[in-house]
């Protein structure tokens, strides 16, 4: 192919035909002619500052004149120090990463075009945040653990609730979610009302969402797909255990009750909505506690059985109560604490207009910003 200098920049389709005795073969070819490096790319989606974006987004941008291919980077910081997805040699104006991003997280992305003449400039950097999953702390917030219990050191303040009958709640090691121990109650073939009560927990205010998370395994006698013979419920008390209220289905974010407990065979929970997986393997139940902010609460895990069939029972493990606090702005690499890497990142952006590192908001990352993050390395985030 010659005389390409006379051709206007663009993509040209052609067919190469090979003839031979008895026939021919055709192959489609494309010739891309460029006379300059491509310009800067304009990003389209996710839009800059978009929220609630799917954890599996498709990135799109506008085509650029004379672009032969595109490259993309997605990172967790505007400096692109931690790139979590990238691709090059893209011949279309879209890209879908192979894996899912973290939920409730902030991301930054940029694209540039390339051809035989050179590489175009980076696009503007766009940011977006992914959709929140149940119990997540949103972008700009970080988890604050109010209580964590894996039952590895015994009962740790957990007690058998008053009013129980046939109570079998006890530490066991037969089938646990993690570590060596969990708490377990057997589902017997006799009437029982088995109660396990947590220690008192003071919930903070102004730190929503508040959530209770616990892993549980259910092997209890169900009554079809939407009802129970034996079952388990979660209750909460805000007055030291004087009275208890069942946590409603609306607060159960990941594991709603299976259905109503039968009233035919003397189960103490008759008529209540309950869990009765038959079986349900380990599942992380997440409960919205925001309505109880500022109060001191206890939780009661309650299993009720009738006078019929027995099952393995109910097992709970790895209980966490979590609130969400404002993230420390000086922890720019998102590790949870200010360290030398944060200082290096801010220093590396010296002289640039990088809002995430411009703590005094004067339009430029300068010595004052470096000093600010260095001070927090010593005394902590304030």
Residue pairs with C-beta under 8 A, 6 or more apart in sequence:
1 31
4 31
4 33
7 33
8 33
9 33
9 34
9 35
9 36
9 65
9 66
10 32
10 33
10 66
11 30
11 31
11 32
11 33
12 30
12 31
12 32
12 33
13 28
13 29
13 30
14 28
14 29
14 30
14 31
15 26
15 27
15 28
15 29
16 26
16 27
16 28
16 29
17 24
17 25
17 26
17 27
18 24
18 25
18 26
18 27
32 68
32 115
32 116
34 66
34 68
34 115
34 116
34 117
35 66
35 117
36 66
36 117
36 118
37 66
37 115
37 117
37 118
37 119
37 120
38 64
38 65
38 66
38 67
38 68
38 113
38 114
38 115
38 120
39 64
39 65
39 66
39 113
39 120
39 121
40 64
40 112
40 113
40 120
40 121
40 122
40 123
40 124
41 61
41 62
41 64
41 67
41 70
41 111
41 112
41 113
41 120
41 123
42 61
42 62
42 64
42 123
43 59
43 60
43 61
43 62
43 109
43 110
43 111
43 123
43 124
43 126
44 60
44 61
44 62
45 57
45 58
45 59
45 60
46 53
46 57
46 59
46 109
46 126
46 128
47 126
47 128
48 124
48 126
48 127
48 128
49 126
49 127
49 128
50 128
50 129
51 128
51 129
51 139
52 129
52 130
52 131
52 132
53 128
53 129
53 130
53 131
54 130
54 131
55 100
55 101
55 102
55 103
55 130
55 131
56 96
56 97
56 100
56 101
57 96
57 97
57 101
57 128
57 130
58 94
58 95
58 96
59 72
59 74
59 94
59 95
59 96
59 109
59 111
60 93
60 94
61 70
61 93
61 94
61 111
61 123
62 93
63 93
64 70
64 113
64 120
66 113
66 115
66 117
67 113
67 114
67 115
67 120
68 91
68 113
68 114
68 115
68 116
69 88
69 89
69 90
69 91
69 113
69 114
69 115
70 88
70 90
70 91
70 93
70 95
70 111
70 112
70 113
70 114
71 86
71 87
71 88
71 89
71 90
71 111
71 112
71 114
72 85
72 86
72 87
72 88
72 90
72 95
72 109
72 110
72 111
73 80
73 83
73 85
73 86
73 109
73 110
74 83
74 84
74 85
74 86
74 97
74 101
74 107
74 108
74 109
75 81
75 82
75 83
75 84
75 107
75 108
75 109
76 82
76 84
76 105
76 106
76 107
76 108
76 334
77 108
77 332
77 333
77 334
77 345
77 356
78 108
78 125
78 127
78 354
78 355
78 356
79 345
79 348
79 349
79 354
79 356
79 357
80 108
80 110
81 333
81 345
82 333
84 101
84 107
85 97
85 99
85 101
87 95
101 107
101 130
102 130
103 130
103 131
103 132
103 133
103 136
104 129
104 130
104 131
104 132
104 133
104 136
104 137
104 138
104 139
105 129
105 130
105 139
106 127
106 128
106 129
106 139
106 140
107 127
107 128
107 129
107 130
108 125
108 126
108 127
109 125
109 126
109 127
109 128
110 122
110 123
110 124
110 125
110 126
111 122
111 123
112 119
112 120
112 121
112 122
112 123
113 119
113 120
114 120
129 138
129 139
132 138
134 211
134 253
134 254
134 286
135 209
135 211
135 213
135 253
135 254
135 286
135 322
136 209
137 143
137 209
137 322
137 324
137 325
138 324
140 326
140 327
141 324
141 325
141 326
141 327
142 324
142 325
142 326
142 327
142 328
142 336
143 322
143 323
143 324
143 325
144 204
144 207
144 322
144 323
144 324
144 325
145 320
145 321
145 322
146 201
146 202
146 203
146 204
146 321
146 322
146 323
147 198
147 199
147 201
147 319
147 320
147 321
148 318
148 319
148 320
148 321
149 156
149 158
149 318
149 319
149 320
150 178
150 179
150 181
150 317
150 318
150 319
151 158
151 171
151 179
151 181
151 182
151 183
151 317
152 179
152 180
152 181
154 171
155 171
156 199
157 198
157 199
158 183
158 196
158 197
158 198
158 199
159 196
159 197
160 167
160 169
160 195
160 196
160 197
161 167
161 195
161 196
161 197
161 241
161 300
161 302
162 195
162 241
163 193
163 195
164 193
164 194
164 195
165 191
165 192
165 193
165 194
165 268
166 188
166 190
166 191
166 192
166 193
166 194
166 305
167 185
167 192
167 193
167 194
167 195
168 184
168 185
168 186
168 188
168 192
168 194
168 313
169 183
169 184
169 185
169 194
169 195
169 196
169 301
170 183
170 184
170 185
171 181
171 182
171 183
171 184
172 181
172 182
172 183
172 184
172 315
173 180
173 181
173 182
174 184
175 182
175 217
175 312
175 315
176 182
176 315
176 317
177 215
177 217
177 282
177 315
177 317
177 318
178 215
178 317
178 318
179 317
181 317
182 315
182 316
182 317
183 196
183 301
183 315
183 316
183 317
184 313
184 314
184 315
184 316
185 194
185 196
185 301
185 303
185 313
185 314
185 315
186 310
186 312
186 313
187 219
187 220
187 221
187 230
187 303
187 305
187 310
187 311
187 312
187 313
187 314
188 305
188 310
189 305
189 307
189 308
189 309
189 310
190 305
190 307
191 266
191 267
191 268
191 305
191 306
191 307
192 268
192 303
192 304
192 305
193 268
193 269
193 302
193 303
193 304
194 302
194 303
194 304
194 305
195 300
195 301
195 302
196 300
196 301
196 302
196 316
197 241
197 298
197 299
197 300
197 301
198 298
198 299
198 300
198 301
198 319
199 298
200 240
200 296
200 297
200 298
201 296
201 297
201 298
201 299
201 321
202 295
202 296
203 210
203 289
203 292
203 293
203 294
203 295
203 296
203 297
203 321
203 323
204 210
204 293
204 294
204 323
205 293
205 294
206 293
207 293
207 323
207 324
207 325
208 290
208 293
208 323
208 324
209 288
209 290
209 323
209 324
210 288
210 289
210 290
210 292
210 293
210 321
210 322
210 323
210 324
211 253
211 286
211 287
211 288
211 289
211 321
211 322
212 286
212 287
212 289
212 299
212 319
212 320
212 321
213 284
213 285
213 286
213 287
213 318
213 319
213 320
213 321
213 322
214 284
214 285
214 316
214 317
214 318
214 319
214 320
215 282
215 283
215 284
215 285
215 316
215 317
215 318
216 255
216 275
216 282
216 283
216 285
216 314
216 315
216 316
216 317
217 277
217 279
217 280
217 281
217 282
217 283
217 314
217 315
218 232
218 275
218 276
218 277
218 278
218 279
218 280
218 314
219 277
219 278
219 279
219 280
219 311
219 312
219 313
219 314
220 228
220 230
220 231
220 232
220 275
220 276
220 277
220 278
220 303
220 305
220 311
220 313
220 314
221 228
221 229
221 230
221 276
221 278
221 305
221 306
221 308
221 309
221 310
221 311
222 228
222 229
222 258
222 276
222 277
222 278
223 229
223 259
223 262
223 276
224 259
225 258
225 259
226 258
226 259
227 258
227 259
227 260
227 261
227 262
227 276
228 258
228 259
228 260
228 261
228 262
228 274
228 275
228 276
229 261
229 262
229 265
229 267
229 276
229 306
229 308
229 309
230 261
230 267
230 276
230 303
230 304
230 305
230 306
230 309
230 311
231 257
231 258
231 261
231 267
231 269
231 272
231 274
231 275
231 276
231 303
231 304
232 274
232 275
232 276
232 301
232 302
232 303
232 304
232 314
233 246
233 247
233 257
233 269
233 272
233 273
233 274
233 275
233 302
233 304
234 246
234 247
234 252
234 287
234 299
234 300
234 301
234 302
235 244
235 245
235 246
235 247
235 299
235 300
235 302
236 244
236 245
236 247
236 292
236 297
236 298
236 299
236 300
237 243
237 244
237 245
237 297
237 298
237 300
238 292
238 295
238 296
238 297
240 296
240 298
241 298
241 300
244 300
246 272
246 273
247 287
249 256
249 257
249 273
251 287
251 288
251 289
251 291
252 285
252 286
252 287
253 286
253 287
253 288
254 283
254 284
254 285
254 286
255 275
255 283
255 284
255 285
255 286
257 273
257 274
257 275
258 274
258 275
258 276
258 277
259 273
259 274
259 276
260 271
260 272
260 273
260 274
261 267
261 269
261 270
261 271
261 272
261 273
261 274
261 276
261 304
262 270
262 306
263 270
263 271
264 306
265 306
265 307
265 308
266 306
266 307
267 304
267 305
267 306
268 304
269 302
269 304
270 304
274 304
275 314
277 283
278 311
279 312
282 317
289 297
289 321
301 314
301 316
303 313
303 314
327 334
328 337
328 338
328 376
328 381
329 356
329 359
329 381
330 338
330 342
330 359
330 372
330 373
330 376
330 381
331 337
331 338
331 342
331 381
332 342
332 345
332 346
332 356
332 357
332 373
333 339
333 341
333 342
333 345
335 341
337 380
337 381
338 373
338 376
338 377
338 380
338 381
339 377
340 377
342 373
342 377
343 370
343 373
343 374
343 377
345 357
346 357
346 365
346 369
346 370
346 373
347 370
349 357
349 365
350 365
350 366
350 367
350 370
351 364
351 365
351 366
352 364
352 365
353 363
353 364
353 365
354 365
355 361
357 365
357 369
357 373
358 364
358 365
358 369
359 368
359 369
359 372
359 373
360 368
360 369
360 372
362 368
376 382
